[in-house]
Amino acid sequence: MRADKESDAAVAVRTARRRDAATQTAVLEQLHEGVIVADRDGRISFVSEAAARLHGVKSIGVAPEKYSETYHLFTEDGRPYPPDELPLARAVRDGETIVDARWRIRRPDGSEILAIGTAKPVLLDGAIVGSVLTLRDDTARSSSEEAMRESEERFRRIADSTPAPMWVTRLDRKRDFVNRAYVDFLGITYEQAVDFDWRTIIHPDDADRVVATSMAGEASLETFALEGRYRGGNGEWRWLRSISQPRFGPAGEHIGFIGVAHDVTGLKLAEQALRELNDTLEQRVAEEVARRGEVEEALRQAQKMEAVGQLTGGIAHDFNNLLTVVLGNIEMARRASEGAGGEGRALRALAN
């Protein structure tokens, strides 16, 4: 009777174990991540459906010891992956959790995926009896990151080839990036330039205006411009005009600004010279008008004197003619008066 009861108990235990195993398998199959279990010798004892799909098959139907060479596992950079360096093997051998291991799986159809996974040792009474690996396809994310790195590198090269200072800021005004022209203007290292406080190099006469405009522009979340004098690393004051545009994250959230500055010192000097020219031009014109009035007045006086001279000359000429006649008559009278009866002849001469 006791044997029958023990037999029933053993059956119940076996049933419970099967139920637990079935439940565990069902749970594992529901996971998006693949699961692979290996024994103490590194032989694969369980592969979830998700893990099989990652390998491009419905099930991994190969002998456990042939798994590595069947699926041609490679390191991330394309070198063959030594079997004893696979995450499952390392977890058993070293007894440590291997986090974010990465390797390439070449599928039977020739395609490849980049896998990423975490392997942990399985302990029983303190002894390692195997290992379990969870893995997922990281190809898309890795490709996206690589594309982003290439894009960032292209942006950096383009930005560094631009002679105008450029920068990218976060919401806390810290810079994520500055280009070569920005570094060269300050005359410091890249690391120093990223953390540099540009407000310390604004000309005292421009500081309040520039800072106030900057704060208002940032608060508006719109494109804004600044213009002022900044002291470069060589100690010279340069006029810079900057344009800052807001930048947004993937979800449309505001994450900072992108800015570029242009040296407009030459333009400012030209404007100043033009203002000075305009200011002195009025004075020069007034002086020239005054001089012209003086010249015109002198000319009028000269013309008057010329007219008077001409009139005087005419009168003198006419008077000279009359005087000649008078003198001639006097001479005739003088001659006639000489001799007897001269006075009578003289009077007759004058009368004529």
Secondary structure, DSSP 8 states (H G I E B T S, - for coil): -HHHHHHHHHHHHHHHHHHHHHHHHHHHHH-SSEEEEEETTS-EEEE-HHHHHHTTSSS--S-GGGHHHHTT-B-TTS-B--GGGSHHHHHHHH-S-EEEEEEEEE-TTS-EEEEEEEEEEEEETTEEEEEEEEEEE-HHHHHHHHHHHHHHHHHHHHHHT-SS-EEEEETTS-EEEE-HHHHHHHTS-HHHHHT--GGGGB-TTTHHHHHHHHHHHHHHTS-EEEEEEEE-TTS-EEEEEEEEEEEE-TTS-EEEEEEEEEE-HHHHHHHHHHHHHHHHHHHHHHHHHHHHHHHHHHHHHHHHHHHHHHHHHHHHHHHHHHHHHHHHHHHHHHHHHSSTTHHHHHHHHHH-
